Structure formats: C-alpha cells, structure tokens
Amino acid sequence: MALFGMDVYLHVLLESAFKVSDYVTSIEESFNTYIEQNGYPPHQLFLFTIAVTLLMVWLYRFFFMHELSMWERFKLSLFKTVRRLPYFGPQIQREVEKTLDKMAGSMFQLPPGMKYVYGLPENGLSEDQVMRAVKGYQQLGHVDWKKGNVSGTVYSGQPELTQLCTKVYGEFAWSNPLHPDVFPGVRKMEAEVVAMTLKMFNAGANACGAMTSGGTESILMACLAYRNMAKERGVTLPEIIAPFSVHAAFDKAAHYFGMRIIHVRMDPKSWKVNIKAMRRSISSSTCMLVGSAPQFPHGIIDPIADIAKLGKRYGIPVHVDACLGGFLLPFMGKAGFELPPFDFRLDGVTSISADTHKYGFAPKGSSVVLYSDKKYRHSQYFVQPNWPGGVYATGTMAGSRAGAIVAACWATMMNIGEDGYVESTKKIVKAARYIAKELKKIDGIFVFGEPEVSVVAFGSEVFDIYRVSNTLTAKGWNLNSLQFPSSIHLCCTLCHTLPGVTDRFINDVKNAVADALADPQAKTTGQGAIYGMAQSVPDRKIIADIAWGYLDCVYDIKRKDKDGPVNGMHH
C-alpha cells in the first residue's frame, strides 16, 4: 500500500510539472507572437529588459532594504513637506529658536567677573594661576552630588578612592595602550581587567573581551562584530532586534554601521520585553538579539534566559547589555539578593557589555565588552595591512587611548576586591528597594514594574509627573526625566547609601506629590514643560533640531558673552 501511495504521489507530481511547463510554453509563444506582430527590434527588447530589471532592483531596495520602515519614511516625507509650507515652516523655526534661547540662557550663566577664553594666553600661566582658575571652573554649578542629590552620574566619589586613582593616574599619565611594546605594564593591566570581569560573568575557557571608553563604545563594538559576521554570510542590511527600552547606543550603532534596528514592545505590567513579539520579529536578516540587565529607564531586567533560548534556537548571537548593572548583578547572590542566571552560564548568550566606570567605581572613560568565543571579538577588529605607515590594527574604535584610565580602572578593581563589591552591592540594592517600597505607599504615583537592582522609576496617572520633577529640582535634586510614557527615575549610587539620604528623598517626593495633587490639572513649566511638549510633537525631526541646537550650545562660548571675546584667563 505504501508503494502504491508513493506511485500515485509521483504521478500527480509529474503531471503537475508537465502542466506548469505547458503553461510557461504558452506564455512564451504568446509573448513571441506579440513581439513579431508589433515588430520590436532586438535593441529595444534589450534596453527594455535592462530597464525592468533596474526597476525591480530599485523597488526591492525601496521596500525591503532601507534602514527605516515604510511608515517611518512616509512620516518623514510628510512632515518635511509641511515644514516647507509658507506659514508653518517659519512658525516652527521661531518656536525652535525660542526653545534654544531658553536652553542657552540656562547653560551660559557664569558668576560675576568670569568670562570665556577665546584664545591662548600670550604668556603661559603659572601653576598657581592655573590651579586658581581650575578651582573656579570646578565650582560652577549648583547640584551637590556629594550629598546624594544626583541620579547616577557619580557612582562612588569616596575621597580615599579619589586619592588612589589620582596617584595611579599620575604614574601612567603619558602612557598609550596603542604601543604595548613601549608600555607593557598598561597592556598587562588591560588584559587583567578583562580577565577579572570575565570571571565575574562566569565565562568559559575560550571567552575573551576588550576594554573600551564607555558603555556606548562597548555596545557599538558588539553590534559591529555581529554586523560584520552577518555581512560575511550575505546579509545586505543586518537587523538588530532589541526591546523598546534598550539603550539608545543600539540606535546609534544602527545609524553608524548601516543596520536596521527593530524595537520590540514591552509588557505593560512588568516592563520586560515581550518574548513572543521578539520571536515574531526574527528574520533571515537578524544579526543579533538584545536584552538589558537592567534597562536604563525603569531598572527592569529583561528575561535574559528566554532571549538566550531564542538565540540558540535560531542560531542568532545574543548580547546582554549590563552596562548599568554589570558590577552589581554578579555580586547580588553573595549580597543576599537571588536572581536568575543572566550571564555566560546561559547557553546562547554570546556577549556582555559592562561599565567599570559605573558601579565598578573606576574613573570615567572605561568599560568592557566580553564575548563567549574569540571568533566574535575577531569580527570587531580593524586591520589595514597596506598603510604606508605600517600594518595598522586596533581592537576597538580608538587608536591612541589614555593608559592612565586603564591603570586607574585596574587599581580601583584591585583596591575594592570582591568583598568590597559585595558590600557596596548590598548597600545600593537595599537602598533602591527601600525607596521603591516607600514610593509605592504614596497615593497619586506608581512605580514601574518591580525594580530589582538600583534604578527606581515612577510616574502618575493623576497629574503631570514632570511637576514633581520640577519641585524636586528646586529642592536641589537632579533626577532623570523619561518619556513614552512620562516618568522620572532615581539611579541609586553609594552617595544614596549615606545616612538620611533615602528618607530625605522620600519625604521630598511626598511633599512634591501633595503639591501636585492640590491642583492636578495645573500645567508644567520649565524643563518639564519642554519634555512634555517634546513627547506630543509628532514630527520627531523638530525634536532632533532642538537636540542639535542643544549640542551646539555645549560648544558655543559666544552666544551669551556680552563683554565680547578676550584672550587669556580671567583671574
């Protein structure tokens, strides 16, 4: 019976093939008859074939091979047209200029007597003169991070560690890891920083890594490695699949490296990435999957184990962005806070980024990117073997780097040790969870998800949460404003573990919420109003223009210097 069934199957298959062949033949005959009757010369047919082929290639690239989706490109074209209209264009530009003037006004405030320097002093200043000027620069600003008033930013700030790093920096001030033959000590330190971090994340024997200048570069390196690997297997436009909450450095990588990033929605209750939606986003062009541990906006850890299973199932590299929590998560178990596996213990996790200059407490400018296998790190390398200056090879983005940063990072990790990181983790996570518990008791606001590490985000369905942010700013706090949805967060550091800081923060939030509840419909002013307005503007290019203007303000020294340019240093 089985053989009989197979014979019938083959007979039907062959009969179908003959029918298709006859159909193709009839189309061919009809086409040839049409050409003969109309007398098209061969050269026209040749040119027509080329034109149709080019058109098909263009249509394919237009619909499927662009970094932006069709909907995003449609919106860009629509809003670009609107900005060109006689009335709307000038009006929009005037509003942008008003916003930039407000930004510049807040950024250019200097104390009486202080001016900007427009050129080199005619005669070099003495050491005492330079240090007096440096003291003046150091005292600019009004936010006191030493009292725990700042979210994140300064993660340690302890005087003893500052003194140690300053001494070590002085010993290696002129060193450059680009020349390991000249500075072998720095090379050894850098390799040991990577090795120590690999052990923290339970890496295997073939694991490896590299030091970078910060979390953004670590993320860029991982994306570059996976893009290059995808290109080698013939993918024209490699795709990053990442949660909507993922760090913006992944968008930057897509922008820099000619990739497409697909943002996956989060679960509205847990604020973790939706695994089913991530699976549906996978295609033959997918070059990497991403999960955060934790993510920056709400401090939530994505389901890394589930993402790793997806990567293993489809043969796709998985990157864990632990830039924020990289020097907390590995020590949480010994600190008394149990977490599910998130690192190289999971089969499928191929890379991790972790910032030594955050909870690793090293000076700013250091991070690591780690790989489960050397083949991934090889894909991030750049080598130019034909340069007249010699064979040029670098492991990361930069050529020359500050060896002193590497040395200070090494010294910090050696000085703190595992016991020190366990103790700091215990203090920081305890403070964050206490804040989250107390904020949940305050009517009028809610906490996003279940914060497990160091970040606590909260919002309101009753009033504009940016009003609370403004009130806290007036009391000396400096928090992070978030969007989509409107919210604010506090990233706890060692500064927040000082006596009385957490209770002071909770009491200030209570008072700020009470003021907001007194008039829930009141409008937000100041920076909060700008953030609220930014979310409501459908044309995101306008927001980009404002951001560009802000970056211009950072470098501009002429806009508010009413006394005009001067040479030399005011002292």
Residue pairs with C-beta under 8 A, 6 or more apart in sequence:
35 45
63 70
65 236
65 237
66 73
66 237
66 260
67 237
67 254
67 255
67 258
67 259
67 260
68 76
68 260
75 538
75 539
76 541
79 538
79 539
79 541
79 542
80 541
82 88
82 89
82 539
83 89
83 92
83 539
83 541
92 542
96 542
96 545
96 546
96 549
99 530
99 546
99 549
100 546
100 549
100 550
100 553
102 530
103 546
103 549
103 550
103 553
104 553
104 556
104 559
104 560
105 560
107 553
107 554
108 553
108 559
108 560
108 561
110 116
110 140
111 136
111 140
113 570
114 136
114 570
115 561
115 563
115 566
115 570
116 557
116 558
116 561
116 565
116 566
117 557
117 566
117 567
117 568
117 569
117 570
118 557
118 565
118 566
118 567
119 565
119 567
119 568
120 567
121 567
121 568
121 569
122 567
122 568
125 133
125 569
125 571
129 569
129 571
130 569
132 571
133 569
133 570
133 571
142 476
143 149
143 150
143 476
143 478
144 476
145 153
145 154
145 157
145 478
145 495
146 157
146 495
147 476
147 495
147 498
147 501
148 493
148 495
148 496
148 498
148 501
148 505
149 476
149 477
149 478
150 477
150 478
150 495
151 478
151 479
151 480
151 489
151 490
151 491
152 358
152 480
152 491
152 493
153 478
153 493
154 493
154 495
155 357
155 358
155 359
155 361
155 493
155 494
156 361
156 493
156 494
157 494
157 495
158 361
158 494
161 361
161 412
161 415
161 416
164 411
164 412
164 415
165 362
165 363
165 408
165 411
165 412
168 404
168 407
168 408
168 411
169 363
169 404
169 405
169 407
169 408
170 404
171 404
171 407
172 183
172 185
172 186
172 403
172 404
172 406
172 407
172 408
173 404
174 403
175 183
175 185
175 186
175 402
175 403
175 404
175 406
175 407
176 182
176 183
176 186
176 400
176 401
176 402
176 403
177 183
177 186
177 187
177 190
177 401
177 403
177 406
178 394
178 399
178 400
178 401
180 186
180 187
183 403
185 407
186 403
186 406
186 407
189 406
189 407
189 409
189 410
190 211
190 406
190 410
192 410
193 211
193 356
193 366
193 368
193 406
193 409
193 410
193 413
194 208
194 209
194 210
194 211
194 368
194 370
196 413
197 209
197 326
197 354
197 356
197 368
197 370
198 207
198 208
198 209
198 370
200 327
200 330
200 354
201 322
201 330
201 343
201 344
201 352
201 354
201 370
202 343
202 344
202 345
203 343
203 344
203 370
203 372
204 344
204 372
206 372
206 373
206 374
207 344
207 370
207 371
207 372
207 373
208 370
208 371
208 373
208 374
208 377
209 368
209 369
209 370
209 371
209 377
210 221
210 368
210 369
210 377
210 380
210 395
210 396
211 356
211 366
211 367
211 368
211 396
211 406
211 409
212 218
212 221
212 366
212 367
212 368
212 369
212 396
212 397
213 365
213 366
213 367
213 396
213 397
213 398
213 401
213 405
214 355
214 357
214 364
214 365
214 366
214 367
215 247
215 249
215 321
215 323
215 324
215 353
215 355
215 358
215 367
216 247
216 249
216 252
217 367
217 369
217 396
217 397
217 398
218 323
218 353
218 354
218 355
218 367
218 368
218 369
219 247
219 249
219 250
219 252
219 253
219 319
219 321
219 323
219 353
219 369
220 249
220 252
220 253
220 256
220 257
220 397
221 369
221 380
221 396
221 397
222 288
222 319
222 351
222 353
222 369
222 376
222 380
223 240
223 250
223 253
223 254
223 257
223 259
223 288
223 319
224 253
224 257
224 379
224 380
225 351
225 371
225 376
225 377
225 379
225 380
226 238
226 240
226 287
226 288
226 317
226 319
226 376
226 379
227 238
227 257
227 258
227 259
227 287
228 379
228 380
229 287
229 317
229 376
229 379
230 238
230 285
230 287
231 238
235 284
235 285
235 287
236 285
237 258
237 259
237 260
237 285
238 259
238 260
238 285
238 286
238 287
238 288
239 259
239 260
239 261
239 262
239 283
239 285
239 286
239 287
240 250
240 253
240 254
240 259
240 260
240 261
240 262
240 287
240 288
240 290
241 261
241 262
241 264
241 278
241 281
241 282
241 286
241 288
241 289
241 290
242 250
242 261
242 262
242 263
242 264
242 289
242 290
243 263
243 264
243 266
243 272
243 273
243 278
243 290
243 291
243 292
243 295
243 302
244 263
244 264
244 265
244 266
244 273
244 484
245 266
245 271
245 273
245 292
245 295
245 296
245 297
245 298
245 300
246 263
246 290
246 292
246 295
246 321
247 292
247 295
247 296
247 321
247 323
250 261
250 290
250 321
251 261
253 259
253 261
254 260
254 261
259 287
260 285
262 281
264 273
264 274
264 277
264 278
264 281
265 273
265 274
265 277
266 272
266 273
266 274
267 273
267 274
269 449
270 300
270 449
270 450
271 298
271 300
271 448
271 449
272 300
272 301
272 302
272 303
272 449
273 291
273 302
273 303
273 307
275 303
275 306
275 307
275 310
278 289
278 307
278 310
279 310
282 289
282 310
282 314
282 316
286 314
286 316
287 316
287 317
288 316
288 317
288 318
288 319
289 307
289 310
289 311
289 316
289 317
289 318
289 319
290 307
290 318
290 319
290 320
290 321
291 302
291 303
291 304
291 307
291 318
291 319
291 320
291 321
292 300
292 301
292 302
292 320
292 321
292 322
292 324
293 301
293 302
293 304
293 320
293 321
293 322
293 325
293 329
293 342
294 300
294 301
294 302
294 324
294 325
294 451
294 452
294 453
294 454
294 455
295 301
295 302
295 321
295 324
296 324
296 455
297 448
297 455
297 457
297 482
297 487
297 489
298 448
298 449
298 451
298 455
298 457
298 482
298 487
298 489
299 432
299 448
299 449
299 451
299 452
299 453
299 454
299 455
299 456
299 457
299 489
299 491
300 448
300 449
300 450
300 451
300 452
301 325
301 339
301 342
301 452
301 453
304 320
304 340
304 341
304 342
304 346
304 349
305 340
305 341
305 342
305 346
307 318
307 348
308 318
308 346
308 347
308 348
308 349
309 348
310 316
310 318
310 348
311 317
311 318
311 348
311 349
311 350
312 347
312 348
317 350
317 351
317 376
318 348
318 349
318 350
318 351
319 350
319 351
319 352
319 353
320 342
320 343
320 349
320 351
320 352
320 353
321 352
321 353
322 329
322 342
322 343
322 352
322 353
322 354
323 353
323 354
323 355
323 358
323 367
324 355
324 358
324 359
324 453
324 454
324 455
324 491
325 359
325 453
325 454
326 352
326 353
326 354
326 355
326 356
326 358
326 359
326 360
326 368
327 354
327 355
327 356
327 358
327 359
327 360
327 361
327 421
327 425
328 359
328 425
328 428
328 429
328 453
328 454
329 339
329 342
329 343
329 453
330 343
330 421
331 418
331 421
331 422
331 425
332 338
332 339
332 425
332 429
332 453
333 339
334 418
334 422
335 422
335 423
335 425
335 426
335 429
336 426
337 425
337 429
337 452
339 452
343 349
343 352
344 352
344 370
344 372
349 372
350 371
350 372
350 373
350 376
351 369
351 370
351 371
351 372
351 376
352 369
352 370
353 367
353 368
353 369
353 370
354 360
354 367
354 368
354 370
355 366
355 367
355 368
356 362
356 366
356 367
356 368
356 409
356 412
356 413
357 363
357 364
357 365
357 366
357 367
357 409
359 421
359 424
359 425
359 428
359 454
359 493
360 366
360 409
360 412
360 413
361 412
361 416
361 424
361 494
362 405
362 408
362 409
362 412
362 413
363 405
363 408
363 409
363 412
365 402
365 405
366 405
366 406
366 408
366 409
369 380
371 377
377 395
380 395
380 396
381 393
381 394
381 395
382 392
382 393
382 394
383 391
383 392
383 393
384 391
384 392
384 393
385 391
416 424
424 494
427 494
427 497
428 454
428 492
428 493
428 494
428 496
428 497
429 452
429 453
429 454
430 497
431 492
431 496
431 497
431 501
431 502
432 451
432 453
432 454
432 455
432 456
432 492
432 496
433 451
433 452
434 502
435 456
435 490
435 492
435 502
435 505
435 506
436 447
436 450
436 451
436 456
438 502
438 506
439 445
439 447
439 456
439 458
439 506
439 509
440 446
440 447
442 509
442 510
442 513
443 513
443 517
444 460
444 462
444 463
444 513
444 516
444 517
445 458
445 459
445 460
445 465
445 468
445 509
445 513
446 458
446 459
446 460
446 461
447 456
447 457
447 458
448 457
448 458
448 459
448 487
451 457
454 491
454 492
454 493
455 489
455 490
455 491
455 492
456 489
456 490
456 492
457 482
457 487
457 488
457 489
458 465
458 487
458 488
458 489
459 465
459 485
459 486
459 487
459 488
460 468
460 513
460 516
462 516
462 517
462 520
463 516
463 517
463 520
463 521
463 522
464 486
464 516
464 522
464 523
464 524
464 528
464 532
465 486
465 487
465 488
466 481
466 486
466 488
466 524
466 527
466 528
466 529
466 531
466 532
467 512
467 515
467 516
467 522
467 524
467 528
468 488
468 509
468 512
468 513
468 516
469 479
469 481
469 488
469 527
469 528
470 524
470 525
470 526
470 527
470 528
471 508
471 511
471 512
471 515
471 516
472 479
472 488
472 508
472 509
472 512
473 479
473 526
473 527
475 508
475 512
477 505
477 508
479 488
479 489
479 490
480 488
480 489
480 490
480 491
481 488
481 527
481 528
481 531
482 488
482 489
483 531
483 534
483 535
484 535
486 531
486 532
486 535
490 496
490 505
495 501
496 502
496 505
516 522
523 529
524 532
534 543
534 546
537 543
553 559
558 565
